[in-house]
Amino acid sequence: MSMINRRKWLKNSALAAGAVTFSNALTAGMSSNYNAQARHVNNIWEWEANLSKRPEVKARLLANENPYGPGPATQKAIMDSVKVGNRYGHEDAAKLIELLAEKEGVTTDHIMIAPGSSDLLEKVAISRFIEGGKIVSADPAYMSLIKTSQAMQADWSAIPLTKTYAHDLPKMEAAIDEKTKLVYICNPNNPTGTITPGKDLWKFCKTASEKTLIFVDEAYLEFMKPEDKMSMVGLINEGKNIMVSRTFSKVYGMAGLRVGYVVAQPETLKPLKKIWRSNMGLNITALKGAIASLGDEEFVQKSISKNTECREYVCAELDKLGFEYLPSQTSFVLFPIELEGKPFLEKMFSLGVGVRSFEVFGGTHCRVSIGTMPEMELFVETLKTVLV
Ligand SMILES: Cc1ncc(COP(=O)(O)O)c(C=O)c1O
């Protein structure tokens, strides 16, 4: 049997056994707060409980970070900011909001900044679902906003992705009812890395936003192919009830510095701004870094082209090894594996490679973030040792 056929055969056998394996995984190691996620689980729970005990890694490919960042202009701004650490960042926050408004083509009252887009995903979930309701999203999806909504007692209507791994927009629209307070779209999606065509999404957002708030998470927008790249921000200028989130954590390489923002109708942001003075959560270092990074187009372009080069390398190697990866337009790649998540991660980490595993589409998948070329080479060599 060839390697690929054997892999397919094993995959089919694994699918048959999948229900048992997965339910074992669910009950074996998860803490109770994971139960809310039902079909969408990652397997690092033991280390999540005590991250400082996680093994040291040589190739850190587990959080979709930018291995090159922050860029040189940002680093300089960060270092200069040390001297003004005694001051609040009010002026810098105002400056950043002005720059973002200009970038997105809206007025400043359409912008809300926060320490990372996670902060805004959670705040939106809390304010929308404080009295319960229903959230509609794809499955699998990025779980942050969904998990917080569920913690607020919202019902989750999880609509499987289509065969091409796009959001199933007609089914999502049909799932909207009078209880629905938000539809969450992640484009490109995490953990799949796949996209929903911009034109389809634009049409969906236009009509569905007549019924409820459509939240579009564009954390990986910059990594999309130029011909596919299409932000939904333009619809906000048309007066539509859309909220778009963006982050400085990915293409700008500022994950640890924590800056994110949303663009939305001023009326939609009002309830949030009434509760949270989000600017106050941002430190002056992060603010000055974000301002500088907006002017460093060279670094952005370098990050994108290096990411593409390393992603193409990994995909070519996965092809050779017979792994059926999903088509990614992000800084990570997802592919099914035959080993269960926990032993797989333990082996990878013990050999110095940090990745994530997800139980999606009825089986275990590895999600590898795109790092530097030497990191990706180490990943491929380690994968061969562990899985082939
Ligand atoms: C789709 C998506 N949205 C939001 C975030 C959160 O990013 P941050 O809080 O760093 O802005 C992530 C992080 O990985 C993500 O993948």
The ligand as an SDF file (V2000), in Angstrom:
LIG
                    3D

 16 16  0  0  0  0  0  0  0  0999 V2000
   -9.3470   34.7000   14.5190 C   0  0  0  0  0  0  0  0  0  0  0  0
   -8.7160   35.3520   15.6880 C   0  0  0  0  0  0  0  0  0  0  0  0
   -9.3160   36.3990   16.2440 N   0  0  0  0  0  0  0  0  0  0  0  0
   -8.7920   37.0210   17.3030 C   0  0  0  0  0  0  0  0  0  0  0  0
   -7.6140   36.5930   17.8630 C   0  0  0  0  0  0  0  0  0  0  0  0
   -7.1070   37.2870   19.0820 C   0  0  0  0  0  0  0  0  0  0  0  0
   -6.0320   38.0780   18.8030 O   0  0  0  0  0  0  0  0  0  0  0  0
   -5.5240   39.2100   19.7830 P   0  0  0  0  0  0  0  0  0  0  0  0
   -6.3130   39.1460   21.0500 O   0  0  0  0  0  0  0  0  0  0  0  0
   -4.0970   38.9200   19.9940 O   0  0  0  0  0  0  0  0  0  0  0  0
   -5.7770   40.4940   19.0570 O   0  0  0  0  0  0  0  0  0  0  0  0
   -6.9360   35.5000   17.3120 C   0  0  0  0  0  0  0  0  0  0  0  0
   -5.6840   35.0250   17.8950 C   0  0  0  0  0  0  0  0  0  0  0  0
   -5.1020   34.0410   17.5490 O   0  0  0  0  0  0  0  0  0  0  0  0
   -7.5110   34.8540   16.2010 C   0  0  0  0  0  0  0  0  0  0  0  0
   -6.9380   33.7990   15.6320 O   0  0  0  0  0  0  0  0  0  0  0  0
  1  2  1  0
  2  3  1  0
  2 15  2  0
  3  4  2  0
  4  5  1  0
  5  6  1  0
  5 12  2  0
  6  7  1  0
  7  8  1  0
  8  9  2  0
  8 10  1  0
  8 11  1  0
 12 13  1  0
 12 15  1  0
 13 14  2  0
 15 16  1  0
M  END
$$$$
